[in-house]
Amino acid sequence: SMGVGGFVLPWGAIEVMVEAFVAEGVPTRRAMYEADSELARECVQHAALGVLSNDSDFVCMRVPLLPLNELRLGHGAVELVRYAPEAVAGCLGVGEEQLPLLACMCGNDYIDKALLDN
């Protein structure tokens, strides 16, 4: 997808990044299909820094998002922006527990019905 400033990740870049993370001993998980809830669960279970993705659903699932389209490489370093759910909720003036409902109202693609039962 189109990133900031019209930058598009080259084909195969994800595989190279995963290999680089693994080489540095960073635990990684990948999914080839829709697996948002599984990835979110993994993130929480292993106290991960966040999910490297362009899918904002993770913030609504209360998991920090590390957007691929804001990834910066250079000078032997990787810079990432981290969107913490509590900070996003604060900026929007809503409680963190209201993020799933807000996402649903804004047309987010999926939300677990159990989150809305309360």
N, C-alpha and C positions, 0 to 999 in steps of 0.2 A: 504494500500500500504506500501511498504518497506520504512522505514524512515532512518534517519541518523544512521550509525553504525548497521544497520540491525534490528533496533527496529520496531516492529509492534504494533500499538495501539490494545489493547484487544477489543474483541467484546463487544459492549455496552458502550465503553468509551465516545463516542460522547454524548450519552444521559446523562451520569453522568456529563460531563462538562457543558452541557446546563443547567441542573438542578442547578449546582453550581453557574453558572453565574446568573441565575434567582434569586436564593436565596440571592445573593449579590446585587440585584437590577440592574443588567446590562441588558439593553434591548437586546433581541436576536431575530433573524429571521432565519427561516430554509426553505429549499426547498428540496423536495424529488426527483425532476426531474430537467432537465436542466433549470436553471433559472438565468444564469449569468447576463443577462442584467437587470433583476428585482432586483437582489441583489446589483448590482453596483448602480442602481438608488437609492435604499434604503440607501446605504452607503453615497452617495453624499447628498441626501435630509436631512439626519439626522446627517451629519458631523461625521460619525463613524470613529473609529480608523483604521478600515480596515475590510477585510473579512477573517475569519478563514477557510482556505481551502488549498488544495494542487494544486489548479488549477491556473496556471500562467496567464490564460486569463484575470484575474482581473487587473493585472499590465498594460496589453495592453489596457484595458478599462479605464485607468487612475484612478484606485482605489487601495489603498494600500493593499498588501497581507500579511497575517499573516499565514505562512505555518504550517499546522498541523504537518508535519514531522520534524519540528524544535522546536516544543513545548517542554518545559522542566518543569517538576513538581518536587518540593522538598522543604523541610523546610518550609512548609506552604505558598509557593509562586508559582506563575505561571510565567515563563519567555517565552516571545515570541520574535521572530525576525520579524521586520517590513520592508517590501520592498516597499518603496515609489516610485511611478512611475517617479517622477522627478529625483530621485537619480539613478534609474536604467537607465533612458535615458542618464543622464550625464556620467555614467560609460561606456555606449556603444558609447558615442560620437554622439548621435542623439538628435533631439528635442523631447520633450515629445509628441508633436502632430504627430510625425512619428512612435510612438510605434505600432499603429494598422497596418500600412503598413509593418513594420518590422516583426510583428507577422505573417502576411499573407505570406510574402516571406519566412519565416522560417517554414511554414507548420502548423501554428496554426489551430485549428479545426474549428473556426468560426470567422467571422468578419462582422459587419453590413456594407452593401454596402454604406450607407450614409456617413460613416466615410472616405471613399475613394473618394467621389465626389469632394473634394477640392484638 
